[in-house]
Amino acid sequence: MSEAVKKGIESTGATADIFQVPETLTEEILGKMGAPPKPDYPIITPEKMLEYDGYMFGLSGRFGTFPSQMKAFFDSLGGHWQKGALVGKAAGTFTSVATLGGGQETVNLSCIPFITHMGMVFVPMGYIEPKVFTLEEVHGASPYGCGTFAAGDGSRQPSDLEKEIAESHGKHFAGIAGKLAK
């Protein structure tokens, strides 16, 4: 999903980098959970956040909200909150959940208090992409952000339809983020 969102952002002439947040669990616990290996993306730091005009937060669902690793990262941005360093920057969300009732909307919504406290501007996907309405196949997405279903064991990869919707969301986000950055 991140690569598809990035493709949409970059289709506007903007640039996008993909990061992951620091892991908070030990290798032992991750192994017992059956967690898949981490992708080869760099780890974001609070200082690095200051280099960007906007942020698309990719969120895995964990019991209808985002996981503790993302919460820990958000909490590490308290110094930016105190300085107002992220005020006026665009923020959007997209998600991957395991099941149909797993939080396509609630995971995205659970980030809005953080975005609001930081003074960032939430940029939802809305219904800018008509493909969201199709009932031809199971797919993720809500007006809050694009999404995918990963299956309970994480084996399902985003479908072509989900990636097309993600590209549209990235393009929409970049257009608004660019206007806010001026």
Backbone as JSON Lines, residues from 0, in Angstrom:
{"i":0,"aa":"M","n":[0.83,-1.19,0.0],"ca":[0.0,0.0,0.0],"c":[0.88,1.26,0.0]}
{"i":1,"aa":"S","n":[1.94,1.22,0.78],"ca":[2.82,2.4,0.84],"c":[3.38,2.74,-0.52]}
{"i":2,"aa":"E","n":[3.8,1.73,-1.26],"ca":[4.38,1.97,-2.59],"c":[3.32,2.55,-3.54]}
{"i":3,"aa":"A","n":[2.08,2.08,-3.44],"ca":[1.02,2.6,-4.3],"c":[0.68,4.04,-3.94]}
{"i":4,"aa":"V","n":[0.61,4.35,-2.65],"ca":[0.36,5.73,-2.22],"c":[1.5,6.63,-2.71]}
{"i":5,"aa":"K","n":[2.73,6.16,-2.56],"ca":[3.89,6.92,-3.03],"c":[3.81,7.17,-4.53]}
{"i":6,"aa":"K","n":[3.42,6.17,-5.29],"ca":[3.29,6.32,-6.74],"c":[2.29,7.42,-7.08]}
{"i":7,"aa":"G","n":[1.18,7.45,-6.35],"ca":[0.18,8.5,-6.57],"c":[0.71,9.88,-6.22]}
{"i":8,"aa":"I","n":[1.41,9.98,-5.1],"ca":[2.01,11.27,-4.7],"c":[2.98,11.74,-5.77]}
{"i":9,"aa":"E","n":[3.85,10.85,-6.2],"ca":[4.88,11.24,-7.15],"c":[4.33,11.51,-8.55]}
{"i":10,"aa":"S","n":[3.11,11.02,-8.85],"ca":[2.5,11.32,-10.15],"c":[2.18,12.8,-10.3]}
{"i":11,"aa":"T","n":[2.18,13.53,-9.19],"ca":[1.9,14.97,-9.21],"c":[3.16,15.82,-9.34]}
{"i":12,"aa":"G","n":[4.33,15.17,-9.31],"ca":[5.59,15.89,-9.32],"c":[6.17,16.09,-7.93]}
{"i":13,"aa":"A","n":[5.41,15.73,-6.91],"ca":[5.91,15.81,-5.53],"c":[6.84,14.62,-5.27]}
{"i":14,"aa":"T","n":[7.57,14.69,-4.2],"ca":[8.42,13.56,-3.81],"c":[7.86,12.92,-2.55]}
{"i":15,"aa":"A","n":[8.16,11.65,-2.37],"ca":[7.7,10.92,-1.19],"c":[8.76,9.91,-0.77]}
{"i":16,"aa":"D","n":[8.95,9.77,0.51],"ca":[9.85,8.78,1.08],"c":[9.03,7.88,2.0]}
{"i":17,"aa":"I","n":[9.4,6.62,2.07],"ca":[8.72,5.67,2.94],"c":[9.63,5.34,4.11]}
{"i":18,"aa":"F","n":[9.06,5.43,5.31],"ca":[9.77,5.09,6.54],"c":[8.93,4.12,7.34]}
{"i":19,"aa":"Q","n":[9.55,3.49,8.32],"ca":[8.8,2.73,9.31],"c":[9.14,3.29,10.69]}
{"i":20,"aa":"V","n":[8.24,3.08,11.62],"ca":[8.48,3.56,12.99],"c":[9.32,2.52,13.73]}
{"i":21,"aa":"P","n":[9.99,2.94,14.8],"ca":[10.8,1.99,15.56],"c":[9.95,0.85,16.15]}
{"i":22,"aa":"E","n":[10.51,-0.33,16.14],"ca":[9.86,-1.5,16.74],"c":[9.98,-1.4,18.26]}
{"i":23,"aa":"T","n":[8.92,-1.74,18.96],"ca":[8.93,-1.69,20.42],"c":[8.95,-3.08,21.05]}
{"i":24,"aa":"L","n":[8.76,-4.12,20.24],"ca":[8.74,-5.48,20.76],"c":[10.08,-6.17,20.51]}
{"i":25,"aa":"T","n":[10.43,-7.1,21.35],"ca":[11.67,-7.85,21.18],"c":[11.52,-8.87,20.05]}
{"i":26,"aa":"E","n":[12.64,-9.32,19.52],"ca":[12.63,-10.35,18.48],"c":[11.94,-11.62,18.99]}
{"i":27,"aa":"E","n":[12.13,-11.93,20.26],"ca":[11.51,-13.12,20.84],"c":[9.98,-13.03,20.78]}
{"i":28,"aa":"I","n":[9.45,-11.9,21.19],"ca":[8.0,-11.72,21.17],"c":[7.48,-11.71,19.74]}
{"i":29,"aa":"L","n":[8.17,-11.01,18.85],"ca":[7.76,-10.98,17.44],"c":[7.72,-12.39,16.86]}
{"i":30,"aa":"G","n":[8.71,-13.2,17.22],"ca":[8.74,-14.59,16.76],"c":[7.57,-15.39,17.27]}
{"i":31,"aa":"K","n":[7.24,-15.23,18.53],"ca":[6.1,-15.95,19.11],"c":[4.78,-15.51,18.5]}
{"i":32,"aa":"M","n":[4.71,-14.26,18.06],"ca":[3.5,-13.74,17.43],"c":[3.4,-14.19,15.97]}
{"i":33,"aa":"G","n":[4.5,-14.68,15.42],"ca":[4.52,-15.04,14.01],"c":[4.57,-13.81,13.11]}
{"i":34,"aa":"A","n":[5.15,-12.74,13.61],"ca":[5.23,-11.5,12.84],"c":[6.13,-11.69,11.62]}
{"i":35,"aa":"P","n":[5.72,-11.15,10.47],"ca":[6.56,-11.28,9.27],"c":[7.81,-10.41,9.4]}
{"i":36,"aa":"P","n":[8.81,-10.67,8.59],"ca":[10.01,-9.82,8.61],"c":[9.65,-8.38,8.24]}
{"i":37,"aa":"K","n":[10.4,-7.45,8.75],"ca":[10.17,-6.03,8.46],"c":[10.68,-5.7,7.05]}
{"i":38,"aa":"P","n":[10.0,-4.8,6.37],"ca":[10.49,-4.37,5.05],"c":[11.78,-3.57,5.22]}
{"i":39,"aa":"D","n":[12.47,-3.38,4.14],"ca":[13.75,-2.69,4.18],"c":[13.58,-1.18,3.97]}
{"i":40,"aa":"Y","n":[12.84,-0.55,4.87],"ca":[12.67,0.89,4.84],"c":[13.39,1.47,6.05]}
{"i":41,"aa":"P","n":[13.94,2.69,5.93],"ca":[14.61,3.29,7.08],"c":[13.62,3.6,8.21]}
{"i":42,"aa":"I","n":[14.17,3.76,9.4],"ca":[13.37,4.1,10.58],"c":[13.27,5.62,10.67]}
{"i":43,"aa":"I","n":[12.05,6.12,10.84],"ca":[11.81,7.56,10.97],"c":[12.2,8.02,12.38]}
{"i":44,"aa":"T","n":[12.66,9.23,12.48],"ca":[12.96,9.85,13.78],"c":[12.11,11.11,13.91]}
{"i":45,"aa":"P","n":[11.9,11.58,15.13],"ca":[11.17,12.83,15.28],"c":[11.8,13.99,14.52]}
{"i":46,"aa":"E","n":[13.12,14.06,14.5],"ca":[13.81,15.15,13.81],"c":[13.56,15.1,12.3]}
{"i":47,"aa":"K","n":[13.5,13.9,11.74],"ca":[13.29,13.74,10.3],"c":[11.91,14.26,9.88]}
{"i":48,"aa":"M","n":[10.95,14.19,10.78],"ca":[9.59,14.65,10.48],"c":[9.59,16.12,10.04]}
{"i":49,"aa":"L","n":[10.5,16.9,10.55],"ca":[10.53,18.34,10.26],"c":[10.9,18.64,8.81]}
{"i":50,"aa":"E","n":[11.42,17.67,8.08],"ca":[11.86,17.88,6.71],"c":[10.72,17.79,5.69]}
{"i":51,"aa":"Y","n":[9.52,17.43,6.13],"ca":[8.43,17.16,5.19],"c":[7.26,18.13,5.35]}
{"i":52,"aa":"D","n":[6.55,18.31,4.24],"ca":[5.37,19.19,4.22],"c":[4.09,18.45,4.61]}
{"i":53,"aa":"G","n":[4.12,17.14,4.56],"ca":[2.93,16.36,4.87],"c":[3.3,14.92,5.14]}
{"i":54,"aa":"Y","n":[2.33,14.2,5.7],"ca":[2.56,12.82,6.12],"c":[1.36,11.96,5.81]}
{"i":55,"aa":"M","n":[1.61,10.84,5.15],"ca":[0.59,9.81,4.97],"c":[0.99,8.67,5.91]}
{"i":56,"aa":"F","n":[0.22,8.5,6.96],"ca":[0.52,7.46,7.94],"c":[-0.13,6.15,7.53]}
{"i":57,"aa":"G","n":[0.69,5.15,7.24],"ca":[0.19,3.81,6.94],"c":[0.05,3.04,8.24]}
{"i":58,"aa":"L","n":[-1.13,2.55,8.51],"ca":[-1.45,1.97,9.81],"c":[-1.94,0.53,9.67]}
{"i":59,"aa":"S","n":[-1.32,-0.35,10.4],"ca":[-1.89,-1.69,10.49],"c":[-2.94,-1.66,11.58]}
{"i":60,"aa":"G","n":[-3.97,-2.44,11.43],"ca":[-5.01,-2.47,12.45],"c":[-4.66,-3.44,13.56]}
{"i":61,"aa":"R","n":[-4.94,-3.04,14.76],"ca":[-4.73,-3.9,15.93],"c":[-5.95,-3.72,16.82]}
{"i":62,"aa":"F","n":[-6.88,-4.65,16.74],"ca":[-8.12,-4.6,17.52],"c":[-8.89,-3.31,17.3]}
{"i":63,"aa":"G","n":[-8.95,-2.87,16.03],"ca":[-9.75,-1.71,15.67],"c":[-9.08,-0.36,15.84]}
{"i":64,"aa":"T","n":[-7.81,-0.36,16.21],"ca":[-7.06,0.89,16.32],"c":[-5.65,0.63,15.79]}
{"i":65,"aa":"F","n":[-4.8,1.63,15.83],"ca":[-3.44,1.43,15.34],"c":[-2.58,0.79,16.43]}
{"i":66,"aa":"P","n":[-1.47,0.15,16.06],"ca":[-0.67,-0.6,17.04],"c":[0.16,0.29,17.96]}
{"i":67,"aa":"S","n":[0.64,-0.32,19.03],"ca":[1.39,0.4,20.06],"c":[2.67,1.02,19.51]}
{"i":68,"aa":"Q","n":[3.27,0.44,18.5],"ca":[4.48,1.02,17.92],"c":[4.2,2.41,17.37]}
{"i":69,"aa":"M","n":[3.07,2.57,16.71],"ca":[2.71,3.89,16.18],"c":[2.39,4.85,17.31]}
{"i":70,"aa":"K","n":[1.72,4.38,18.34],"ca":[1.43,5.22,19.5],"c":[2.72,5.7,20.15]}
{"i":71,"aa":"A","n":[3.69,4.8,20.29],"ca":[4.98,5.17,20.88],"c":[5.66,6.24,20.03]}
{"i":72,"aa":"F","n":[5.59,6.09,18.71],"ca":[6.2,7.11,17.86],"c":[5.47,8.44,17.99]}
{"i":73,"aa":"F","n":[4.15,8.41,17.95],"ca":[3.39,9.64,18.12],"c":[3.75,10.31,19.45]}
{"i":74,"aa":"D","n":[3.87,9.52,20.5],"ca":[4.24,10.07,21.81],"c":[5.63,10.7,21.78]}
{"i":75,"aa":"S","n":[6.52,10.2,20.95],"ca":[7.88,10.75,20.88],"c":[7.91,12.14,20.22]}
{"i":76,"aa":"L","n":[6.78,12.57,19.66],"ca":[6.71,13.86,18.99],"c":[6.23,14.98,19.9]}
{"i":77,"aa":"G","n":[6.22,14.74,21.21],"ca":[5.77,15.75,22.17],"c":[6.53,17.06,22.08]}
{"i":78,"aa":"G","n":[7.82,17.0,21.81],"ca":[8.61,18.23,21.66],"c":[8.15,19.05,20.47]}
{"i":79,"aa":"H","n":[7.77,18.38,19.39],"ca":[7.25,19.1,18.22],"c":[5.91,19.74,18.56]}
{"i":80,"aa":"W","n":[5.1,19.05,19.35],"ca":[3.81,19.6,19.77],"c":[4.04,20.88,20.58]}
{"i":81,"aa":"Q","n":[4.99,20.85,21.52],"ca":[5.25,22.01,22.36],"c":[5.71,23.22,21.56]}
{"i":82,"aa":"K","n":[6.42,22.98,20.47],"ca":[6.93,24.07,19.63],"c":[5.99,24.43,18.49]}
{"i":83,"aa":"G","n":[4.93,23.65,18.3],"ca":[4.04,23.89,17.16],"c":[4.71,23.58,15.83]}
{"i":84,"aa":"A","n":[5.67,22.68,15.84],"ca":[6.5,22.43,14.66],"c":[5.75,21.75,13.5]}
{"i":85,"aa":"L","n":[4.62,21.11,13.79],"ca":[3.9,20.4,12.73],"c":[2.58,21.09,12.36]}
{"i":86,"aa":"V","n":[2.32,22.24,12.96],"ca":[1.08,22.97,12.71],"c":[0.96,23.33,11.23]}
{"i":87,"aa":"G","n":[-0.21,23.05,10.67],"ca":[-0.51,23.4,9.29],"c":[-0.03,22.41,8.25]}
{"i":88,"aa":"K","n":[0.66,21.35,8.68],"ca":[1.13,20.34,7.73],"c":[0.01,19.34,7.46]}
{"i":89,"aa":"A","n":[-0.02,18.83,6.25],"ca":[-1.05,17.86,5.86],"c":[-0.77,16.5,6.48]}
{"i":90,"aa":"A","n":[-1.84,15.8,6.87],"ca":[-1.71,14.44,7.4],"c":[-2.88,13.61,6.89]}
{"i":91,"aa":"G","n":[-2.56,12.46,6.36],"ca":[-3.56,11.51,5.9],"c":[-3.25,10.13,6.43]}
{"i":92,"aa":"T","n":[-4.19,9.22,6.27],"ca":[-4.0,7.87,6.78],"c":[-4.48,6.84,5.77]}
{"i":93,"aa":"F","n":[-3.87,5.67,5.85],"ca":[-4.35,4.51,5.11],"c":[-4.07,3.29,5.96]}
{"i":94,"aa":"T","n":[-4.75,2.19,5.68],"ca":[-4.69,1.09,6.63],"c":[-4.67,-0.28,5.99]}
{"i":95,"aa":"S","n":[-4.2,-1.22,6.77],"ca":[-4.26,-2.64,6.44],"c":[-4.8,-3.35,7.68]}
{"i":96,"aa":"V","n":[-5.9,-4.05,7.5],"ca":[-6.49,-4.79,8.61],"c":[-6.69,-6.25,8.19]}
{"i":97,"aa":"A","n":[-6.94,-7.1,9.14],"ca":[-7.03,-8.53,8.85],"c":[-8.39,-8.96,8.31]}
{"i":98,"aa":"T","n":[-9.45,-8.39,8.84],"ca":[-10.78,-8.91,8.55],"c":[-11.75,-7.81,8.14]}
{"i":99,"aa":"L","n":[-12.9,-8.22,7.62],"ca":[-13.9,-7.25,7.17],"c":[-14.37,-6.32,8.27]}
{"i":100,"aa":"G","n":[-14.43,-6.77,9.49],"ca":[-14.82,-5.91,10.6],"c":[-13.63,-5.41,11.39]}
{"i":101,"aa":"G","n":[-12.44,-5.44,10.79],"ca":[-11.2,-5.17,11.51],"c":[-10.79,-3.74,11.67]}
{"i":102,"aa":"G","n":[-11.56,-2.79,11.14],"ca":[-11.25,-1.39,11.43],"c":[-10.88,-0.53,10.25]}
{"i":103,"aa":"Q","n":[-11.4,-0.78,9.05],"ca":[-11.08,0.08,7.91],"c":[-11.36,1.55,8.21]}
{"i":104,"aa":"E","n":[-12.37,1.83,9.0],"ca":[-12.64,3.22,9.37],"c":[-12.05,3.57,10.73]}
{"i":105,"aa":"T","n":[-12.21,2.69,11.72],"ca":[-11.79,3.06,13.08],"c":[-10.29,3.23,13.24]}
{"i":106,"aa":"V","n":[-9.5,2.48,12.49],"ca":[-8.04,2.64,12.58],"c":[-7.66,4.04,12.11]}
{"i":107,"aa":"N","n":[-8.23,4.47,11.0],"ca":[-7.96,5.83,10.52],"c":[-8.46,6.87,11.52]}
{"i":108,"aa":"L","n":[-9.67,6.68,11.98],"ca":[-10.25,7.64,12.93],"c":[-9.45,7.76,14.22]}
{"i":109,"aa":"S","n":[-8.83,6.67,14.64],"ca":[-8.09,6.7,15.9],"c":[-6.87,7.62,15.84]}
{"i":110,"aa":"C","n":[-6.45,8.03,14.66],"ca":[-5.32,8.96,14.51],"c":[-5.74,10.42,14.58]}
{"i":111,"aa":"I","n":[-7.0,10.69,14.41],"ca":[-7.44,12.09,14.35],"c":[-7.14,12.88,15.63]}
{"i":112,"aa":"P","n":[-7.26,12.3,16.83],"ca":[-6.86,13.1,18.0],"c":[-5.39,13.52,17.96]}
{"i":113,"aa":"F","n":[-4.51,12.63,17.54],"ca":[-3.09,12.99,17.42],"c":[-2.91,14.11,16.4]}
{"i":114,"aa":"I","n":[-3.5,13.94,15.22],"ca":[-3.38,14.93,14.15],"c":[-3.9,16.29,14.62]}
{"i":115,"aa":"T","n":[-5.02,16.27,15.32],"ca":[-5.63,17.51,15.82],"c":[-4.74,18.18,16.87]}
{"i":116,"aa":"H","n":[-4.23,17.41,17.82],"ca":[-3.37,18.0,18.85],"c":[-2.1,18.6,18.26]}
{"i":117,"aa":"M","n":[-1.6,18.03,17.2],"ca":[-0.4,18.56,16.56],"c":[-0.7,19.8,15.72]}
{"i":118,"aa":"G","n":[-1.99,20.05,15.45],"ca":[-2.36,21.19,14.62],"c":[-2.22,20.93,13.14]}
{"i":119,"aa":"M","n":[-2.07,19.65,12.8],"ca":[-1.98,19.29,11.39],"c":[-3.39,19.31,10.77]}
{"i":120,"aa":"V","n":[-3.44,19.3,9.45],"ca":[-4.7,19.34,8.73],"c":[-4.97,17.94,8.18]}
{"i":121,"aa":"F","n":[-6.05,17.32,8.66],"ca":[-6.4,15.97,8.2],"c":[-6.93,16.04,6.77]}
{"i":122,"aa":"V","n":[-6.34,15.23,5.9],"ca":[-6.75,15.16,4.5],"c":[-7.31,13.76,4.26]}
{"i":123,"aa":"P","n":[-8.63,13.62,4.34],"ca":[-9.23,12.31,4.09],"c":[-9.27,12.02,2.59]}
{"i":124,"aa":"M","n":[-9.5,10.79,2.24],"ca":[-9.65,10.44,0.84],"c":[-11.01,10.89,0.32]}
{"i":125,"aa":"G","n":[-12.0,10.91,1.21],"ca":[-13.35,11.21,0.75],"c":[-13.78,10.13,-0.24]}
{"i":126,"aa":"Y","n":[-14.58,10.52,-1.18],"ca":[-14.97,9.59,-2.24],"c":[-14.5,10.13,-3.58]}
{"i":127,"aa":"I","n":[-13.22,10.57,-3.61],"ca":[-12.65,11.11,-4.83],"c":[-12.42,10.02,-5.89]}
{"i":128,"aa":"E","n":[-12.43,8.77,-5.45],"ca":[-12.18,7.65,-6.36],"c":[-13.43,6.78,-6.47]}
{"i":129,"aa":"P","n":[-14.14,6.82,-7.6],"ca":[-15.37,6.04,-7.75],"c":[-15.19,4.53,-7.58]}
{"i":130,"aa":"K","n":[-13.97,4.03,-7.77],"ca":[-13.72,2.59,-7.62],"c":[-13.98,2.1,-6.19]}
{"i":131,"aa":"V","n":[-14.0,3.01,-5.23],"ca":[-14.3,2.63,-3.85],"c":[-15.68,1.99,-3.76]}
{"i":132,"aa":"F","n":[-16.58,2.4,-4.63],"ca":[-17.97,1.93,-4.56],"c":[-18.22,0.56,-5.18]}
{"i":133,"aa":"T","n":[-17.24,0.01,-5.88],"ca":[-17.47,-1.26,-6.56],"c":[-17.74,-2.39,-5.57]}
{"i":134,"aa":"L","n":[-18.64,-3.26,-5.97],"ca":[-18.93,-4.46,-5.18],"c":[-18.49,-5.72,-5.93]}
{"i":135,"aa":"E","n":[-17.68,-5.52,-6.96],"ca":[-17.21,-6.64,-7.78],"c":[-16.21,-7.52,-7.06]}
{"i":136,"aa":"E","n":[-15.5,-6.96,-6.09],"ca":[-14.53,-7.74,-5.32],"c":[-14.36,-7.13,-3.93]}
{"i":137,"aa":"V","n":[-13.93,-7.94,-3.01],"ca":[-13.64,-7.45,-1.67],"c":[-12.43,-6.53,-1.76]}
{"i":138,"aa":"H","n":[-12.55,-5.36,-1.13],"ca":[-11.43,-4.42,-1.12],"c":[-11.55,-3.49,0.08]}
{"i":139,"aa":"G","n":[-10.42,-2.97,0.5],"ca":[-10.4,-2.0,1.58],"c":[-10.61,-0.6,1.05]}
{"i":140,"aa":"A","n":[-10.87,0.33,1.92],"ca":[-11.0,1.76,1.66],"c":[-12.23,2.28,2.38]}
{"i":141,"aa":"S","n":[-12.15,3.51,2.79],"ca":[-13.26,4.22,3.41],"c":[-13.05,5.69,3.07]}
{"i":142,"aa":"P","n":[-13.99,6.55,3.4],"ca":[-13.76,7.97,3.11],"c":[-12.57,8.54,3.9]}
{"i":143,"aa":"Y","n":[-12.14,7.85,4.94],"ca":[-11.03,8.34,5.75],"c":[-9.68,8.03,5.11]}
{"i":144,"aa":"G","n":[-9.62,6.94,4.35],"ca":[-8.36,6.6,3.71],"c":[-8.44,5.29,2.96]}
{"i":145,"aa":"C","n":[-7.52,5.09,2.03],"ca":[-7.47,3.83,1.3],"c":[-7.05,2.71,2.24]}
{"i":146,"aa":"G","n":[-7.25,1.49,1.8],"ca":[-6.91,0.38,2.67],"c":[-6.89,-0.95,1.97]}
{"i":147,"aa":"T","n":[-6.48,-1.95,2.72],"ca":[-6.43,-3.32,2.22],"c":[-6.8,-4.27,3.34]}
{"i":148,"aa":"F","n":[-7.11,-5.48,2.95],"ca":[-7.35,-6.56,3.92],"c":[-6.19,-7.54,3.81]}
{"i":149,"aa":"A","n":[-5.54,-7.83,4.91],"ca":[-4.35,-8.67,4.91],"c":[-4.62,-10.13,5.23]}
{"i":150,"aa":"A","n":[-5.81,-10.48,5.7],"ca":[-6.17,-11.82,6.19],"c":[-5.59,-12.0,7.59]}
{"i":151,"aa":"G","n":[-6.18,-12.89,8.33],"ca":[-5.77,-13.09,9.72],"c":[-4.32,-13.49,9.89]}
{"i":152,"aa":"D","n":[-3.76,-14.16,8.9],"ca":[-2.35,-14.57,8.97],"c":[-1.43,-13.65,8.18]}
{"i":153,"aa":"G","n":[-1.96,-12.56,7.65],"ca":[-1.15,-11.6,6.91],"c":[-0.77,-12.04,5.51]}
{"i":154,"aa":"S","n":[-1.4,-13.09,5.01],"ca":[-0.99,-13.67,3.72],"c":[-1.53,-12.94,2.5]}
{"i":155,"aa":"R","n":[-2.59,-12.17,2.65],"ca":[-3.18,-11.5,1.48],"c":[-2.42,-10.2,1.2]}
{"i":156,"aa":"Q","n":[-2.05,-10.01,-0.04],"ca":[-1.4,-8.78,-0.48],"c":[-2.45,-7.86,-1.1]}
{"i":157,"aa":"P","n":[-2.19,-6.55,-1.15],"ca":[-3.15,-5.63,-1.76],"c":[-3.48,-6.03,-3.2]}
{"i":158,"aa":"S","n":[-4.75,-5.96,-3.53],"ca":[-5.19,-6.28,-4.89],"c":[-4.86,-5.12,-5.82]}
{"i":159,"aa":"D","n":[-4.98,-5.38,-7.12],"ca":[-4.77,-4.3,-8.08],"c":[-5.75,-3.16,-7.84]}
{"i":160,"aa":"L","n":[-7.0,-3.5,-7.52],"ca":[-8.0,-2.48,-7.24],"c":[-7.59,-1.64,-6.03]}
{"i":161,"aa":"E","n":[-7.15,-2.28,-4.96],"ca":[-6.74,-1.54,-3.76],"c":[-5.54,-0.64,-4.07]}
{"i":162,"aa":"K","n":[-4.63,-1.1,-4.9],"ca":[-3.47,-0.28,-5.27],"c":[-3.89,0.91,-6.14]}
{"i":163,"aa":"E","n":[-4.87,0.7,-7.03],"ca":[-5.36,1.81,-7.85],"c":[-6.02,2.88,-6.96]}
{"i":164,"aa":"I","n":[-6.79,2.44,-6.0],"ca":[-7.43,3.38,-5.06],"c":[-6.36,4.1,-4.25]}
{"i":165,"aa":"A","n":[-5.33,3.38,-3.83],"ca":[-4.24,3.99,-3.05],"c":[-3.5,5.04,-3.88]}
{"i":166,"aa":"E","n":[-3.29,4.77,-5.15],"ca":[-2.65,5.77,-6.01],"c":[-3.51,7.03,-6.11]}
{"i":167,"aa":"S","n":[-4.8,6.85,-6.27],"ca":[-5.71,8.01,-6.32],"c":[-5.65,8.81,-5.03]}
{"i":168,"aa":"H","n":[-5.61,8.09,-3.9],"ca":[-5.53,8.76,-2.61],"c":[-4.23,9.54,-2.5]}
{"i":169,"aa":"G","n":[-3.11,8.94,-2.9],"ca":[-1.82,9.63,-2.86],"c":[-1.81,10.88,-3.71]}
{"i":170,"aa":"K","n":[-2.4,10.79,-4.9],"ca":[-2.47,11.95,-5.8],"c":[-3.3,13.06,-5.17]}
{"i":171,"aa":"H","n":[-4.45,12.7,-4.62],"ca":[-5.34,13.68,-3.96],"c":[-4.62,14.34,-2.78]}
{"i":172,"aa":"F","n":[-3.96,13.51,-1.96],"ca":[-3.24,14.03,-0.8],"c":[-2.15,15.02,-1.22]}
{"i":173,"aa":"A","n":[-1.37,14.65,-2.23],"ca":[-0.28,15.52,-2.67],"c":[-0.78,16.88,-3.15]}
{"i":174,"aa":"G","n":[-1.93,16.87,-3.84],"ca":[-2.49,18.14,-4.3],"c":[-2.83,19.08,-3.16]}
{"i":175,"aa":"I","n":[-3.42,18.54,-2.12],"ca":[-3.79,19.37,-0.97],"c":[-2.57,19.74,-0.14]}
{"i":176,"aa":"A","n":[-1.67,18.78,0.06],"ca":[-0.45,19.06,0.83],"c":[0.35,20.17,0.16]}
{"i":177,"aa":"G","n":[0.39,20.14,-1.17],"ca":[1.12,21.18,-1.9],"c":[0.51,22.56,-1.69]}
{"i":178,"aa":"K","n":[-0.8,22.63,-1.65],"ca":[-1.46,23.92,-1.42],"c":[-1.2,24.42,0.0]}
{"i":179,"aa":"L","n":[-1.2,23.51,0.97],"ca":[-0.95,23.92,2.36],"c":[0.49,24.36,2.58]}
{"i":180,"aa":"A","n":[1.41,23.79,1.81],"ca":[2.83,24.1,2.01],"c":[3.23,25.46,1.45]}
{"i":181,"aa":"K","n":[2.37,26.07,0.66],"ca":[2.73,27.37,0.05],"c":[2.68,28.49,1.04]}
